[in-house]
């Protein structure tokens, strides 16, 4: 069998481009590089990639593992993309430069386009790569890169240094960003968007200012500025920046007053995207936590392994396996989990346990195993959602475990129409009221409405319909009803080819914060990776996005 790990030859050279770097034949003797790192953001300590850019949107900044400082680059290599991350800098002609960097992973490369490169395989520890090159007689820029290799797993890079004198050939600033506007606000954040700038070489970043202070730097044309004070007026502008450090003039200014911070209902709040250890190339939860700031995960799914006995996915032991390992890692990193019982398919405890008391006993086994603060019952399909007796059994069991575990929060999750709960959803809510189940959160799943749906508008309309139903059933006011609502979306392409983009999910998150709902989740972290045109699959979203972008947005939900 051919060895897929042999050092690549022509395929790699084709990928690396043809930028001219004269390594021999110069008429004049090359100058000597002075020991000064001319790379911006060499250790990724800014917390963003800019001015680095990565193929396939497969690069991200993480907090672990790092070589130095508190940040490093992560490249999520796939079977079709080496996750090459690069930046272009101005250099001086006929000059020798020294390029070095610390890397970790299987088959990690460091080099300069069209010229020298080096590589190593260091899967479990950082090792240093070093290579020198000499610029051509008329060369004024160089593109530095690092990348992994096809299907060889995630790599990391940190503290990359290009030692030598900086060039100054590019003095042209980007054009001014246009049409800056606000797309949403809360008591502590403002979301902005603007039109892209152009540049003779290329725009590498947009710097956002509040007054005269730079508060954020991003690579795209949207941003959410957080950490703001309630009921406070802010004036924002944006400047574009290129690789040479040339900055554009300031955009038009936009003034926004944040929402009031008083009178906000408190209660249970949870940002908890789904994580499934049995499907879709499960990512390291601590890697996701470090990259996004998310604290909670909804762990899927607890099913029946036979005889009303709970297990993960109906086949993995309740304790001692990969699910417990993930939970231990999440808790060690300061987070926590809520298990989801049920789902669309499989052998479900709600349908198979003989009575409400037997179901309560099965749920209690999971509570005892993990010392849970909350449980979620994902009630779907004909066996649970459409079965009136099973609905009642589940609600009665939740009432029992809530009474037996003071402080435990109970969540029910179910499908919806574009205007609110369906007949079965309305019946579930009515049964919860008549049984006195005291459910903390009614979470709807606003997707699979049909291709081409307005995912933001339909999600808001569905949530407003749920609010109306909760008000009429329980006699609550608006604020109380909102505080019992959850939203669980589907990132990227849904089963019916609806497209929830990062921008749409940001709108949904902002709406959720401004209406102070209780819970925000999505299916699933496993899919929170880019694969434009990849369709509906288990380990990526089917669209263009950054790694863990939906999780990062969800982490901004505070209720």
N, C-alpha and C positions, 0 to 999 in steps of 0.2 A: 504493500500500500504506500502511496506517495506520502511523504511527511509534510503535513500542512504548515509546520512551524519552521521550515527551512527559511533562511534569510531571503527576503524577496529581492528580485532584481529589476527587470524592465517595468513591471507593473508599478513598482514604487516610483521609479524615475518619471513615469508618465504622470503620476499624481503630483509630483513635486514641482512641476512647471518648468519654465525655460528662462527664468530671469538670469541675465548675464552676470556672472561672477568670475572674473578672470583670475584663475589661480596660477597662471604662468604666462610668460610672453610679454609682460609689461616692459616698456622701454625704460622707465625710471624705476629706481629702487623703491619698494613700498615703504610708507611711513610706519612708525611703530605706534600701536594703540596705547593710549594712556589708560590707567586702571580706573575707569569711571563707568558705571552701568548706565547705559543710555536708554534702556527699556522702561517705558512707563508701566506701572502696575506689575512689577516683576514677581511679586509674591502674592498677588491677588488679595492684598490686605484691604483694598477698597470695598471688598464684598461683592463686586460686580465684575463681569468679564472684560468690559471695555478697558483698553482698546483692542483686546484680543477678540477674535471671532472664530467660531468653530463650525465645521461642516456638519450639516444635518441637525443643527441646534442640539448637538450631543454633548456640549460642554457646560459645566456649571461650577460655581464656587462653593466649596464645602469647608466645614470646620474640623473635619477629621477624615483620614489621617493627614497631618501636616508635617512638613520638615522643619519650618521655622515660622515664627509668628503665630497667627491664629487662623489663617485661611490657606487653601490650596486649590488647584485646578483638578476637577474630575472629568475624565473623558469616557463617556458610556459607549464604548466600541460595540458595533453590531456586526452581523455576518456580511453586511454590504457597505459599511462605512467605517473608516479607521479613526473617526472623531479627531480630525486634524484641527488643532487650534493654532492660530498664527496672528502675527501683527507685523505691520510694515513701519520701519523707522528710517529716518534720514541718516545717511552715512557720508563719509568723505571718500573721494576717489583714491585709488592706489594706496590703500591703507589696510594693515593687518588688524583683524579683530579676533577676540577670544570669546567664544560662546560656551556657557556652562549652565547646568541646571540639575536639580535633584528630581528623580523620577522613581516611580514605584509601579510595578505591574508586569505582566508578561509581554515582552517584545514592545518596549517603549523607545521611541525615536526622538532625537533632537537634531535640528539642522537648519540650513538656510536654503531657500528655494534656488534650484539650479546649481547648487554647490555642495559643500561638504556636509556630511551628516554622520551620526554615530548612534548606537543603540545598545540596549542591554535587556536582560530578562531578570527582574528582581521583584518577584511577586509579593513578597512579604515584608520588605524593608526598603527604605529609600536608598538609592545609590546615585552618585554624581556622574554625569556625562559631561565631557569637555571636547570641544572641537574648535579649530582655528580656520579662518579663511581670509583671503585678501580680495578687496574690491577691485573692480576694473578701473581703467584709466579715466573713464567718464561716468562711472557709476555713482548715483546720488541717493539710492535707497536700497534697502535689503529687507526681505520678508523672512522672519524667524518663525519656526514652527516646532511643535511637538505633537506626536500622535502615537496611537497604539497600533495593533494589527488585527486583521479581520477575525472576528469570533474568538479573540483571545481574552476577552473580559475587560472590565473597567481598569483604566490606568489613572495615575495621579502624577501631577507635576507641581513643583514649587521652587521658589527662589531662583528664577531664571535670570541670567546675567549676560549682557552683551557689553563687554569692556572695550572701550575705544572712544575716540572723539566723535561727538555728534555732528551731523550735517545740518545745513541750513538752506537746502535748495528750494524747499517748498515754503513760500511766504504768502500764498493765497489762502485767505480765510474762506470757510464755507458760506453759503448764502444764509440769510436770516430765516429761522423757522417761522412758519406762517400760521395764522388762524389759531392761536392758543386759546383754549376754552376749558371750562370745568365741566366734567361729566358726572360728578357726584360728590357728596360730602357727608361726613358724620361729625360728631362732636370732637373728634381727634384726628381726622384725616380729610384730605381733599384729593380727588382724582382729576387728572389733567390729560389733554390730548392736543396734538399740534400737527401741522403738515411737515413732511420731511424736507431737509435741506439738501443741497447738492454741493460737491466739492471737486476740484480738479484731480485730486487723488482719491479721496473717499472720506466720508464722515465716519468717525469712530465712536463718538459719544455725544449725548445731549446733557448739558448741565442745567439743573433747575435751581432757580434762585427764589427765595422769599425775601423781598426787599433787596438788600445788598449782600445777603448771606447765601452761599451755595448750600443747599440742603440735600441734594440728591444728584446722582449721575446715572443715566441709563443708556442702553444701546438702541432702544426702539423709540416710537413716537407716542407712547403713553406712559404715565407714571402715577403712582399714588404716594403723596407725601403724608406721612403719619407722624405721630408724636406731637400733634398740635394741641393748643388749648381750646376749651369750649368757648363759644360765644365770642370769638376773637376774629377780627378782620385781618386777612393776609393778602398781600399783592405778589403775584408770581410772574416771573419771566423765564424764558428758556434761551440758551445759547448753544449752537452747534460747535463741535470741536473736531479737528482732524488729527492724524497721527503725529504731525509735526508740532502740535500744540497751538495751532492757529485757531482762534475763536471767532465766531460770527458776532455780528451786532445782536443786541437783545431783541427778542420777539416783542410783539404787542404784550401789554400787561393785562392780567385778569385779576380782579379783586373778588375774594370769596370770604364770607363770614361763616365760621364753623357753627354747627348746631349747638344748642344749649346742652349742657352736661347734667342738668339737674332734673329730677323727676323721672329718671329712666328706671323702668321696672328692673329689679334684680332677679333673683331666682336662679334656676338651673340654666347654664349656658355651656354649649359644647360644640367645638369644631373638631369633627372626628371622621375623616375620610376612611373608606373601607380598605382593609388590607387582607388579602387571602393567601394563606401559606400553601394552598393546594393547587395553584394554578397561576399561569401568567408570569413566569420568572420572578418569583417574589423578591423584592429588593430588601436590602438591609434596612430595617426600620430606623436604626440610629443614624445611618447615612442620610436618610430622608429628613429625620428630625433636625440634624445639624445644618442641613442645607436650607430648610424652610422655616424652622421655628415651631412647627406643629407639635402639639403635646399629646393629643388623644388620637387613637385609632379605633375604628369599628372593626373588630375581628370577625371574619366570616368563615364558615357558618357552623353553628352547633346544630347537629342533626341527631337522629335516632340510630344507634348501632344495633338495635334489636331489643325488645323487651322494655321499652321506655328508658333506655340508658343513653345519656348524652355522650357524644364524641364529636371531634372536629371533623366535619365533612362526612360524618357517618362511618368513618373508617380509621381516623387517626386517634390515638388514645387521648383522653381528656387531659392528662398530665404526662410529662416526661418526654414529649416529642418536640417537633419543630415549632409548634404553636406556643408551647410554654417557653421555649428558648426565646422566641420573638417577644413574648410578653415580658420576660425577665429583662431583656435588653431595653425595651421601652421604659420600663419602670426604673431601671438603673440610670437611664438618661433623664429622669425627672418627669416622665410622662405616665400615661395610664391607658387602659383599654375598656371598651364596652363590647361584650360579645353579642353577635347577632344570631338569634335563633330562627331557623326557617329558611326563607328565600323562595325562589321560583320552583326549584326542583329538588329531588332527593326525598329520603324518608324522614318526615318531619315529626318532631315530638308532639306538636299540637294536634296533629291528625291521628297519631298512633298511640299516645298514652291513653289509657282507658277512661280516665276521669280527670277532673280539674285538680284533685288532690294529688294524683299520681304525677301529673304534669308539673305541679308546684314542687313536688319532691325532686324531679329531674332538674328543674331550674335551680333548686337549692344546692344540688351537688356541684353545679358550676360556680355558684356564689361562694360556697365553702372552699372550693379548690383554689380560687383566685382572690378571695376577699374583695368582691366587686362593690363598686359604688353605683353602678347602673347596669340595666339589662335592656336589650332591644329585641322585640319580637317582630320579625319581618314577615308579615302575613300576606301571602300571595296565592294565586292560582285557585283552582276549584276545590282543592282538598281543605283549604283553611279559609281563605278570604271569602269565598262564595258559599261556604257552609255555615249556616246560622248557628248550629249547635257547637261547631268547633270554634267559631268566634267567641261564643259565650264561655266555652271551656278555657280558652287562652286568657280572656279578661279576668275570669274568676281566679285562675292560677296566679296571675300578676297581682291581683288584690291580696291573695294569701301571702306571697313572698314579700310584698311591701309591708304587710302587717308584721311579719316575722323578722324583718331586717330593717330596723329604724334607720331612716336616712337614705335608703335605697331609692334610686330614681328609676321609673319605668317608662319605656318608650315603645310605641307601636308604629310600624312603618308599613305603608300600603300605597297602592297605585291611585291615580287620580285622572280626572278629565281635565281639559283646558280651562274649565270654569269652576272647578272645585270637586269635592268627593262625588264618586258615582253612587248608585243605589247601594252597593255593598259597603262603600266607605261611610255613607250616611248611617247605615244600619250598625256598623261597628261603633261609631260615635254614640249613637242612641243607646246601644247595649252597655257601653262603658258608663253612661250616665245612670241607667236604670239599675245596674249592678253595683254602683258605688265603687268602681274599680280605681278611682283616683289616679288616672294615668297622667304622668307629668308632661309628656310630649307626644303629640300626634304628628308624625312625620310623613309627608307625601313624597312620592317619586314622580316628579313632573317631566317625564320623557316618554318616548315611544308613542307620541301622538300621531306621527306620520311624517314622512320626508318633507323638508322645506318649511317646517314649522318655525314660527317666531319664538325662539326658545326663551328669551327674556320676557316678552309680553305674556306668553302662555304660562310661564312659571309664576309670575306675579299674579295673573288672573286666577290661577289655581289656588295660590296661597290666600288670596283675598276671599275666594269662595269657601275655603276651609275656615277662615276667620268668621265669616258670616254664619256658617253652620255651628261652630263652637259657641258663638254668642247666643244663638237661638236655643241651643240644646241645654247649655249650662247657665244661661242668664248672665254671662260675663260682659264686661265692657270691652272696648277695642283693645286697650293696653293688655288686659288680662288674657284675652284670646290670643293676641300675637305672642305672648310669653309662653304659650303652650303649643306653638307651631314649630315644626322642623321641616327642612327642605333637604332632600337627598337626590342630587342630580346624576347625570352621566357625562363624564368629560369627553370632549371630542365627538366622534361619531357614535350615535346610539344604534341600537339594533335595527332601527328603521331609517338609518342614514341621516337623522337630524344632526346638526353640527352646533355643539356648544363650544364656542371658541374661548380662549383665555379672556378676551375682552368682554364677552357676554357673561362669563362666570364672575368676572369682577363686578359687573353691573348687578348681578344677583346677590353677590356678597354685600355690596354697598346697600342695596335695598334691604337685605336681611338685617344689617346693622342699624339702619335708620328706623326700622320698624320693631327692633328689639325682640326678634324671635328667639327661640331657645336653642336651636340646633342647626348646623350646616354640615352636610356630608356629600360625598360623591362616590360613584363606582367607576374606577377604583384606583388606588395608588399604583397598583400593578400596571395600569394603563397610562400612568402619568408620565409618558415618554413620547418623543416625536416619532412619527413614521408617515410623512405626507403621502397620501395615496395608498396607504397600507390597508385600508378597509377596517372592518370591525373585528379586532383581534384581541387576544388576552393580555398582551404585554406592551401595547402602545395605543395611542389615541386615534390613529388614523389621520392626524392632521399635523401641521407644522406648529411646534411649540418648543419651549425650553424644558429640560428635564425637571420634573417635580413642580412645574409652573402652577398647575391647579392646586396642588397641596400648599404651595406658598400663598396663593390667593386665599385659600380656605383658612389658613393660619391667621389671616387678618380679620376673621370673624370674631367679634367680641360680644355681640348681642346688645 
